[in-house]
Amino acid sequence: MLLGVLLAALPFLVDAGLGRTWVRILDFTLLYMMLALGLNIVVGYAGLLDLGYIAFYAVGAYLYALLASPQFGLHLPFWLLLPLGALVAGLFGMLLGAPTLRLRGDYLAIVTLGFGEIVRIFMNNLNAPVNITNGPQGISLIDPISIAGVSLGQTHTFAGIEFSSAHSYYYLFLALTLLVMFVSMRLQDSRIGRAWAAIREDETAAEAMGINTRNVKLLAFAMGASFGGVSGGLFAGFQGFISPESFNLLESIMILCMIVLGGMGNIAGVLLGAFLLTVLPEALRSIGDFQRWYFNRIIVDPADLRMLLFGLALVLMMLFRPQGMIPSAQRRREFKHDDAPQEPAPLYDQQK
């Protein structure tokens, strides 16, 4: 109950203490939480390394932008576009998963990385000979999300309380994040979740036990991709503008870092990792103000210093807590077993 009250009041507390900009950062944090939960199905549950996950985010965003903007002259409603984006992104997930079923480890990572870049480059060049995506200029004037005739892109007053656009989007994103969390928890405890765990531990043994590894892996790609498609549609409606530069490889790496840092396979850890890796880089932007105040000039470019500190934090984290901040029970047992002292070999083995 207390947590619910805190989540409901959080945007107003942040607005009063830090400003409206940080409410928008909270909105992006919830979007990244949904993305991280989607990728966690593929990487954390099924053990399939996916470096092109941002492609599904792009598919959902461009589908919403094309069908709810002056680009094609269509302005379809939000309630239709969101499930449609999840469906199309899920189909793209199966399209990616089908030819990679026999690949594992580094080979799978390279193929998925290439898929993510192909989608980005495809969107970047699909402006000739027929202009569809408007190329590198992106799509603007995207319709804001509207629910029951109420546009979230405008300021509204309810019960004497003013809700800005950032506040309204916060509550929508929070509701959908909670829904994605619920679905992820149910999947983890289901028969399908146990099949994913078996494939993650030993695919050959899982197949020998009668698990249809082909269909189960395709389902993991499709489910994870559908969450990415939903997040992409929300991003397009919230931002009002998208371009191919919003879906580069660095975004995929960041989402993967959220999972590894927080705790692979653990929902609470994934949420914590998404929160930290979204909020901390923005908080480190104040380094430039500190340099001006202390040195009266900029000594190190704030963007470079911010990424340097961010990378150093990741290195230290992997050195001292490689299982993540809140690891799953399985990961905790694995690392505890690895840290246990090894017993000396029997005498007859030493003699050999």
C-alpha positions in Angstrom: 0.0 0.0 0.0 2.8 2.4 1.0 4.7 1.5 -2.2 1.6 2.2 -4.3 1.1 5.6 -2.7 4.8 6.4 -3.3 4.7 5.4 -6.9 1.5 7.6 -7.4 3.1 10.6 -5.8 6.6 10.1 -7.3 6.2 12.4 -10.3 4.9 15.3 -8.2 7.7 14.8 -5.7 10.3 14.7 -8.4 8.8 17.7 -10.1 8.8 19.8 -6.9 12.4 18.8 -6.0 14.2 18.4 -9.3 12.1 19.9 -12.0 9.9 18.8 -14.9 12.9 17.4 -16.8 13.4 14.7 -14.3 9.7 13.6 -14.6 10.5 13.0 -18.3 13.5 11.0 -17.3 11.2 8.9 -15.1 9.1 8.3 -18.1 12.1 7.1 -20.1 13.1 4.9 -17.1 9.8 3.1 -17.3 10.2 2.6 -21.0 13.7 1.1 -20.5 12.3 -1.2 -17.7 9.8 -2.6 -20.2 12.6 -3.1 -22.8 14.8 -4.8 -20.2 12.0 -7.1 -19.1 11.5 -8.1 -22.7 15.2 -8.8 -23.4 15.3 -10.6 -20.0 13.0 -13.3 -21.5 15.4 -14.0 -24.3 18.7 -13.6 -22.4 17.8 -14.3 -18.8 15.1 -17.0 -19.1 16.1 -18.8 -22.4 19.9 -18.0 -22.3 20.0 -16.7 -25.9 22.4 -13.8 -26.3 20.6 -11.1 -28.4 22.6 -7.9 -29.4 20.0 -6.7 -31.8 17.0 -6.3 -29.5 16.7 -2.6 -30.3 15.4 -3.6 -33.8 12.1 -4.6 -32.3 11.9 -1.3 -30.4 12.4 0.4 -33.8 9.7 -1.8 -35.5 7.1 -0.8 -32.9 8.1 2.9 -33.0 8.0 3.1 -36.8 4.7 1.3 -37.0 3.1 3.7 -34.6 4.8 6.7 -36.4 3.7 5.7 -39.9 0.1 5.0 -38.9 -0.4 7.9 -36.6 1.2 10.9 -38.4 0.9 12.9 -41.6 3.4 10.6 -43.2 0.7 8.5 -44.8 -2.2 10.7 -43.7 -3.4 8.0 -41.3 -4.3 8.7 -37.7 -5.2 5.3 -36.2 -6.2 5.2 -32.5 -3.7 4.2 -29.8 -5.7 1.2 -28.6 -5.3 -0.4 -32.1 -1.7 0.6 -32.8 -0.2 -0.8 -29.5 -1.3 -4.4 -29.9 -0.6 -4.2 -33.6 3.0 -3.1 -32.8 3.3 -6.0 -30.4 2.1 -8.4 -33.1 4.3 -7.1 -35.9 7.4 -7.0 -33.6 6.6 -10.6 -32.5 6.6 -11.7 -36.1 10.0 -10.0 -36.6 11.2 -11.8 -33.5 10.2 -15.1 -35.1 11.8 -14.0 -38.4 15.1 -13.5 -36.5 14.8 -16.6 -34.5 13.9 -19.0 -37.3 17.3 -19.0 -39.1 19.3 -18.9 -35.9 17.9 -21.9 -34.1 21.1 -23.9 -34.5 23.4 -21.0 -33.4 24.7 -20.5 -29.9 26.9 -18.2 -28.0 29.1 -15.8 -30.0 27.7 -16.8 -33.3 24.1 -16.0 -32.2 25.3 -12.7 -30.8 26.9 -11.7 -34.2 23.8 -12.7 -36.2 21.4 -10.7 -33.9 23.8 -7.8 -33.9 23.7 -7.8 -37.7 19.9 -8.0 -37.7 19.7 -4.9 -35.5 21.9 -2.9 -37.8 20.1 -4.1 -40.9 16.8 -2.8 -39.5 18.3 0.6 -38.6 20.0 1.0 -42.0 16.8 -0.2 -43.7 14.8 2.5 -42.0 17.5 5.1 -42.7 17.4 4.4 -46.5 13.8 3.7 -47.1 13.1 7.2 -48.5 13.9 6.4 -52.2 12.6 5.6 -54.7 9.4 5.8 -52.7 9.6 7.8 -49.5 8.2 5.6 -46.6 10.2 6.4 -43.5 11.5 9.8 -44.5 15.1 8.5 -44.2 17.6 10.1 -41.8 15.2 13.1 -41.3 12.9 10.9 -39.4 9.1 11.2 -38.9 7.7 14.2 -37.0 4.3 15.4 -35.9 3.4 12.0 -34.5 0.0 11.9 -32.8 0.3 11.9 -29.0 -1.3 9.0 -27.2 -5.0 9.6 -26.6 -7.1 7.5 -24.3 -10.9 7.8 -24.4 -10.6 11.1 -26.2 -8.2 12.5 -23.7 -4.8 13.5 -25.2 -1.9 12.7 -23.0 0.1 15.4 -24.8 -1.8 18.2 -23.2 -2.0 19.5 -19.6 -5.2 18.5 -17.8 -6.6 19.4 -14.4 -8.4 16.8 -12.3 -9.7 17.4 -8.7 -7.8 20.7 -8.6 -4.5 18.9 -9.5 -2.7 19.9 -12.7 -1.3 16.9 -14.7 1.2 17.9 -17.3 2.0 15.7 -20.3 5.0 14.2 -18.5 2.8 13.3 -15.5 0.1 11.7 -17.7 2.5 9.6 -19.6 4.1 8.5 -16.3 0.9 6.9 -15.1 0.3 5.1 -18.4 3.9 3.8 -18.6 3.7 2.7 -14.9 0.5 0.7 -15.6 2.0 -1.0 -18.6 5.3 -1.7 -16.8 3.3 -3.4 -14.0 1.5 -5.4 -16.6 4.7 -6.5 -18.3 6.1 -7.4 -14.9 3.0 -9.6 -14.1 3.3 -11.3 -17.5 7.0 -12.0 -16.9 6.4 -13.4 -13.5 3.7 -15.7 -14.8 5.9 -16.8 -17.7 8.8 -17.6 -15.4 6.7 -19.8 -13.2 4.9 -21.5 -16.1 5.7 -24.7 -18.0 7.1 -22.6 -20.8 9.4 -20.8 -18.3 10.7 -24.1 -17.0 11.4 -25.2 -20.6 13.3 -21.9 -21.2 15.4 -22.6 -18.0 16.1 -26.1 -19.2 17.3 -24.8 -22.6 19.5 -22.2 -20.9 21.2 -24.8 -18.7 21.7 -27.5 -21.4 19.9 -27.4 -24.7 20.9 -30.9 -25.7 19.6 -32.4 -22.4 16.4 -30.4 -22.7 15.8 -31.8 -26.2 16.5 -35.3 -24.9 13.9 -34.8 -22.2 11.2 -34.2 -24.9 11.2 -30.4 -25.0 10.5 -29.0 -28.5 13.5 -26.6 -28.4 12.7 -25.1 -31.8 9.2 -23.9 -30.8 10.2 -22.9 -27.3 13.1 -20.7 -28.6 11.0 -19.1 -31.2 8.4 -18.3 -28.5 11.1 -16.6 -26.4 12.2 -14.4 -29.4 8.5 -13.6 -30.2 7.6 -12.8 -26.6 10.6 -10.6 -26.0 10.2 -8.8 -29.3 6.5 -8.1 -28.6 7.5 -6.3 -25.4 10.0 -4.3 -27.4 7.3 -3.4 -30.0 5.0 -2.1 -27.2 7.8 0.0 -25.8 8.6 1.4 -29.3 5.0 2.5 -29.9 4.9 4.2 -26.5 8.2 6.0 -27.3 6.9 7.3 -30.6 3.7 8.6 -29.1 5.5 10.2 -26.2 8.4 11.7 -28.1 6.4 12.9 -31.1 9.5 12.4 -33.4 11.6 9.4 -34.3 14.7 8.9 -36.5 17.0 5.9 -37.2 19.6 7.4 -34.8 17.4 6.6 -31.9 17.9 2.8 -32.5 21.6 2.4 -32.8 23.8 -0.5 -31.4 24.7 1.4 -28.3 21.0 1.3 -27.2 21.1 -2.5 -27.5 24.3 -2.7 -25.4 22.8 -0.5 -22.8 19.7 -2.6 -22.4 21.9 -5.8 -22.1 24.0 -4.0 -19.5 20.8 -3.3 -17.5 20.1 -7.0 -17.3 23.7 -8.0 -16.5 24.2 -5.3 -13.9 20.8 -5.8 -12.1 20.8 -9.6 -12.2 20.1 -11.8 -15.2 16.8 -13.7 -14.9 15.6 -11.8 -11.9 12.8 -9.3 -12.4 13.7 -7.2 -9.4 17.3 -7.1 -10.5 16.4 -6.1 -14.1 14.2 -3.3 -12.9 17.0 -2.0 -10.6 19.5 -2.2 -13.4 17.2 -0.3 -15.8 16.6 2.4 -13.2 20.3 2.9 -12.4 21.5 2.9 -16.0 18.9 5.4 -17.0 19.1 7.8 -14.1 22.8 7.8 -13.2 24.1 8.9 -16.7 21.6 11.8 -16.5 22.7 12.6 -13.0 26.4 12.7 -14.2 25.6 15.5 -16.6 26.0 17.8 -13.7 29.8 17.2 -13.9 30.1 20.1 -16.3 28.5 22.5 -13.9 30.8 21.2 -11.1 33.9 21.9 -13.3 32.7 25.4 -14.1 32.1 26.1 -10.4 35.3 24.6 -9.1 37.8 25.3 -12.0 36.0 28.2 -13.7 36.3 26.3 -17.0 35.6 22.9 -18.6 38.7 20.7 -18.3 37.2 17.4 -19.5 34.3 17.2 -21.8 31.3 16.2 -19.6 30.0 13.7 -22.1 33.4 11.9 -22.3 33.8 12.0 -18.5 30.3 10.8 -17.9 30.9 7.7 -20.1 34.3 7.1 -18.5 32.8 7.0 -15.1 29.9 4.9 -16.3 32.3 2.4 -17.9 34.5 2.3 -14.8 31.4 1.5 -12.7 30.5 -1.4 -15.0 34.1 -2.8 -14.8 34.1 -2.6 -11.0 30.7 -4.3 -10.9 31.8 -7.2 -13.1 35.0 -7.6 -11.0 33.4 -7.6 -7.5 29.8 -8.8 -8.2 29.6 -10.5 -11.6 26.3 -12.2 -10.7 24.5 -8.8 -10.6 23.1 -6.6 -7.8 20.1 -8.7 -7.2 20.9 -12.1 -8.8 18.3 -14.9 -9.3 18.5 -17.9 -7.1 20.0 -20.0 -9.9 22.8 -17.4 -10.6 23.5 -17.1 -6.9 24.0 -20.9 -6.6 26.2 -20.9 -9.7 28.6 -18.3 -8.4 28.6 -19.7 -4.9 29.6 -23.0 -6.4 32.4 -21.4 -8.4 33.7 -19.6 -5.3 33.8 -22.7 -3.2 37.3 -24.1 -2.5 38.2 -27.0 -4.7 39.0 -30.3 -2.9 42.4 -31.8 -3.7 42.4 -34.7 -6.1 42.6 -38.3 -4.6 46.1 -39.7 -4.1 45.7 -42.2 -6.9 44.8 -39.4 -9.4 47.9 -37.5 -8.3 50.0 -40.5 -8.9 48.7 -40.8 -12.4 
